[in-house]
Amino acid sequence: MSLQRISASPNFLPRLLLVDGLATGATALLLLTAADVLAPLLQLPAGLQRAAGLICVPFVAWILVLSRRSAVPQGAMTAVIAINFAWVAGSAWVAFGGNWQPSPFGVAFVSAQALVVLAFAELGWLGLRASRRTAPVPA
């Protein structure tokens, strides 16, 4: 079965949002609870990590609520995709262009989570486009 066909399923976007919410929630929990342990390893300030984790909390709550809907509103999905792309851009700035000099492990950590978020954004875009093609035309 092709990814294009899978993304056209009515369950694709709610399931994607559920997985995105769980992954983002796990990341937020890690950043909020282990910032002091991660700070020397990543060479990123614990406060920055806690702030990033805290920013994720309302996003996680929102996308988990959206994931429970049988049909995700297109505007809401567009916003989720845009937020995910913004997170990727912010992560690139932290890893490569910000005021910090993360360790190689820090660059790898930030880059890895950014790549996962980028995958969620791309899959969301694919699912949104597929849902637009299969949406009934209003009378």
Secondary structure, DSSP 8 states (H G I E B T S, - for coil): --HHHHHTSTTHHHHHHHHHHHHHHHHHHHHHHSHHHHHHHHTS-HHHHHHHHHHHHHHHHHHHHHHTSSS--HHHHHHHHHHHHHHHHHHHIIIIISS----HHHHHHHHHHHHHHHHHHHHHHHHHHHHHHHS----
